[in-house]
Amino acid sequence: MQKLALVGLGASGLFALKELAGAQIEVHVFDVGPAYAKRYPCPIDQGKLEICPPKACSYCAPGQSAGSWNDFKVILTASSVIGGRLYDLMGERELQRRLDAVKETIITHAKVEIPVVKPSQDDLQWIKKRATLAGMTYHYQELLHCGSDNAPAINTSILDQIVDAGPNLTFHWNTLVSCVARSDDKFAVKYDRYRFPGEGKEELFDYCIISVGRGGANWLTQQEFYKELDVQPGQVDIGVRVETSCYFTEEVDRRFYEPKLYFRSRRHNDVVRNFCSNPRGFVTPENHRDYVLVNGHSKMFEKSDNNNFAVLVSKTFTRPFKDPQLYSQTIAKVANMLAGGGPLLQRLGDLRAGRRTKTLQNNLVKPTLEAECGDISLAYPHRILEGIIEYLDSFNKICPGVSDESTLLYAPECKSYPDAIAVSKSMETTIPNLFIIGDSSSWTRGVGQAATSGLIAGEAIKIRVRDSGNVFPSGAAAGVEQSVETFCAAPQPDAAIT
Ligand SMILES: Cc1cc2nc3c(=O)[nH]c(=O)nc-3n(C[C@H](O)[C@H](O)[C@H](O)COP(=O)(O)OP(=O)(O)OC[C@H]3O[C@@H](n4cnc5c(N)ncnc54)[C@H](O)[C@@H]3O)c2cc1C
């Protein structure tokens, strides 16, 4: 039997595995994390801690499949703008079909009812008028919000069903893949235990799916084969996590849960957008070990009195600069440095007045994350802060109160996206039988499209293995319409927005 290595079992890897369970191929799954059933729940949910420790916990870090374990908000709409760029690869109809399949799987495995957030005609009229008057553009989306408290059980249940259907699957948990190298027409995979290395092994595989997420993007660039891929530099988003009273945003929260509102900054014409809204949620640190970002999540059952969401300014760079990730990490590290090692917190009123925040004692909005008060303008470029303030002032026209001086801004909230890799319609790279899926391919930006990319790669390989000996283009293998070109051009990062 032929062999396949699946490196990374996050959102995309899980759905690829769903397709491959029971197929005529031996599948080895590698993930640095522990078995799903043994993954530790958030220590705050366990009652072990009251607030997030800025540095000690990696529960939310991207390397631990963060989005499908944390908040678990799934964009269900096939859009050319939000959730990733699979729309450009496979078209609206195919993408919607896969997103519907992802939704069905999640709903089936949830122990409680997960409502689909679907704006009505009245909601759309309401937002269209207000967004236009505020100088913003609204992008439609339907959503599934599972909540951090439901996420572990849903993922574990999906995986249990896959295991039952897959005698062909072998799991290597707590295992770090250090290297994937080409060996003639096969792939040599080197791996070892993650925490107590010393038993390194190497095995040959006929196929390889790389699904290491954003957390593994840097690792990917260090692989020897990477030089052979057709890539374009990725994009960065630099911004802040905004925390305000839930009463200021309750009307949009009720109607949309998360309204996707885009804005062009006046002077620099940068795209500024909101991202990851968490009505009545919590701000949380995102620990990357050598720097700490901020993020947010919400739960189905436990609620705060605040709403938090990111406001991000998107940036791409042209020659000669080629390392947008380094740029955003450097800004993040400066913000951390000023805060003594963790996130930095400032009232919007103080940022406008050009002074550091010293205390939040009498502030209307009470923070849900303990962070060091300070001055974000010492760490962030003026252009970025200007875009953020302009955005909040416009958003204030839709949700009066949002740009109140009591609004809290946490920094750094940076998203850096991997290089955009050219793939076929079934996520196969220009190296035959090497598939790169999910966020590490840069084609996806969230759980929904990451899972979709896994489905199409898994399906393509299953069919290829079944029909082995028949040579056909990858697009056909994925069951999607053929295009003249086998390989799609790498996405243009400037338009890459979630
Ligand atoms: C805090 C946080 C909250 C988020 N919330 C949401 C949300 O609510 N909704 C949403 O749509 N998106 C959310 N996202 C984004 C979402 O997490 C990603 O878009 C999604 O998980 C991408 O899936 P993936 O399979 O590409 O990567 P991941 O889910 O990150 O999975 C990658 C896997 O690869 C493993 N891995 C990495 N390197 C190696 C290696 N060398 N060897 C072995 N294993 C390796 C990791 O352990 C991990 O399990 C969030 C992200 C963060 C950080």
The ligand as a MOL file (V3000), in Angstrom:
LIG
                    3D

  0  0  0     0  0            999 V3000
M  V30 BEGIN CTAB
M  V30 COUNTS 53 58 0 0 0
M  V30 BEGIN ATOM
M  V30 1 C -6.2720 32.5720 19.3190 0
M  V30 2 C -6.8230 32.3200 17.9430 0
M  V30 3 C -8.1850 32.2850 17.7540 0
M  V30 4 C -8.7040 32.0660 16.4880 0
M  V30 5 N -10.0590 32.0230 16.3350 0
M  V30 6 C -10.5910 31.7420 15.1390 0
M  V30 7 C -11.9980 31.6020 14.9930 0
M  V30 8 O -12.7640 31.7560 15.9240 0
M  V30 9 N -12.4720 31.3180 13.7520 0
M  V30 10 C -11.6570 31.1290 12.6770 0
M  V30 11 O -12.1550 30.8590 11.5810 0
M  V30 12 N -10.3100 31.2170 12.7920 0
M  V30 13 C -9.7640 31.5180 13.9900 0
M  V30 14 N -8.3960 31.5920 14.1100 0
M  V30 15 C -7.5760 31.2550 12.9350 0
M  V30 16 C -7.5580 29.7080 12.8320 0
M  V30 17 O -6.9490 29.1800 13.9790 0
M  V30 18 C -6.8090 29.2280 11.6040 0
M  V30 19 O -7.2700 29.8950 10.4630 0
M  V30 20 C -7.0120 27.7150 11.4080 0
M  V30 21 O -6.7710 27.0090 12.5940 0
M  V30 22 C -6.0990 27.2190 10.2980 0
M  V30 23 O -6.1070 25.8300 10.2500 0
M  V30 24 P -4.7980 25.0350 9.8210 0
M  V30 25 O -5.1620 23.6030 9.7730 0
M  V30 26 O -4.1980 25.6450 8.6430 0
M  V30 27 O -3.7480 25.3000 11.0060 0
M  V30 28 P -3.8690 24.9870 12.5690 0
M  V30 29 O -5.3000 24.7990 12.9650 0
M  V30 30 O -3.0760 26.0340 13.2600 0
M  V30 31 O -3.1580 23.5870 12.7280 0
M  V30 32 C -1.7920 23.3870 12.5170 0
M  V30 33 C -1.3890 22.1200 13.2560 0
M  V30 34 O -0.0670 21.7620 12.8430 0
M  V30 35 C 0.6590 21.3480 13.9690 0
M  V30 36 N 2.0720 21.5530 13.6310 0
M  V30 37 C 2.6670 22.7190 13.2860 0
M  V30 38 N 3.9580 22.5230 12.9750 0
M  V30 39 C 4.1900 21.1900 13.1210 0
M  V30 40 C 5.3490 20.3580 12.9410 0
M  V30 41 N 6.5230 20.8390 12.5060 0
M  V30 42 N 5.2250 19.0240 13.2120 0
M  V30 43 C 4.0390 18.5100 13.6350 0
M  V30 44 N 2.9240 19.2650 13.7980 0
M  V30 45 C 2.9970 20.5780 13.5410 0
M  V30 46 C 0.1240 22.2010 15.1170 0
M  V30 47 O 0.3110 21.5920 16.3700 0
M  V30 48 C -1.3540 22.3020 14.7620 0
M  V30 49 O -2.1130 21.2860 15.3760 0
M  V30 50 C -7.8520 31.8430 15.3740 0
M  V30 51 C -6.4690 31.8720 15.5780 0
M  V30 52 C -5.9590 32.1190 16.8240 0
M  V30 53 C -4.4730 32.1400 17.0080 0
M  V30 END ATOM
M  V30 BEGIN BOND
M  V30 1 1 1 2
M  V30 2 1 2 3
M  V30 3 2 2 52
M  V30 4 2 3 4
M  V30 5 1 4 5
M  V30 6 1 4 50
M  V30 7 2 5 6
M  V30 8 1 6 7
M  V30 9 1 6 13
M  V30 10 2 7 8
M  V30 11 1 7 9
M  V30 12 1 9 10
M  V30 13 2 10 11
M  V30 14 1 10 12
M  V30 15 2 12 13
M  V30 16 1 13 14
M  V30 17 1 14 15
M  V30 18 1 14 50
M  V30 19 1 15 16
M  V30 20 1 16 17
M  V30 21 1 16 18
M  V30 22 1 18 19
M  V30 23 1 18 20
M  V30 24 1 20 21
M  V30 25 1 20 22
M  V30 26 1 22 23
M  V30 27 1 23 24
M  V30 28 2 24 25
M  V30 29 1 24 26
M  V30 30 1 24 27
M  V30 31 1 27 28
M  V30 32 2 28 29
M  V30 33 1 28 30
M  V30 34 1 28 31
M  V30 35 1 31 32
M  V30 36 1 32 33
M  V30 37 1 33 34
M  V30 38 1 33 48
M  V30 39 1 34 35
M  V30 40 1 35 36
M  V30 41 1 35 46
M  V30 42 1 36 37
M  V30 43 1 36 45
M  V30 44 2 37 38
M  V30 45 1 38 39
M  V30 46 1 39 40
M  V30 47 2 39 45
M  V30 48 1 40 41
M  V30 49 2 40 42
M  V30 50 1 42 43
M  V30 51 2 43 44
M  V30 52 1 44 45
M  V30 53 1 46 47
M  V30 54 1 46 48
M  V30 55 1 48 49
M  V30 56 2 50 51
M  V30 57 1 51 52
M  V30 58 1 52 53
M  V30 END BOND
M  V30 END CTAB
M  END
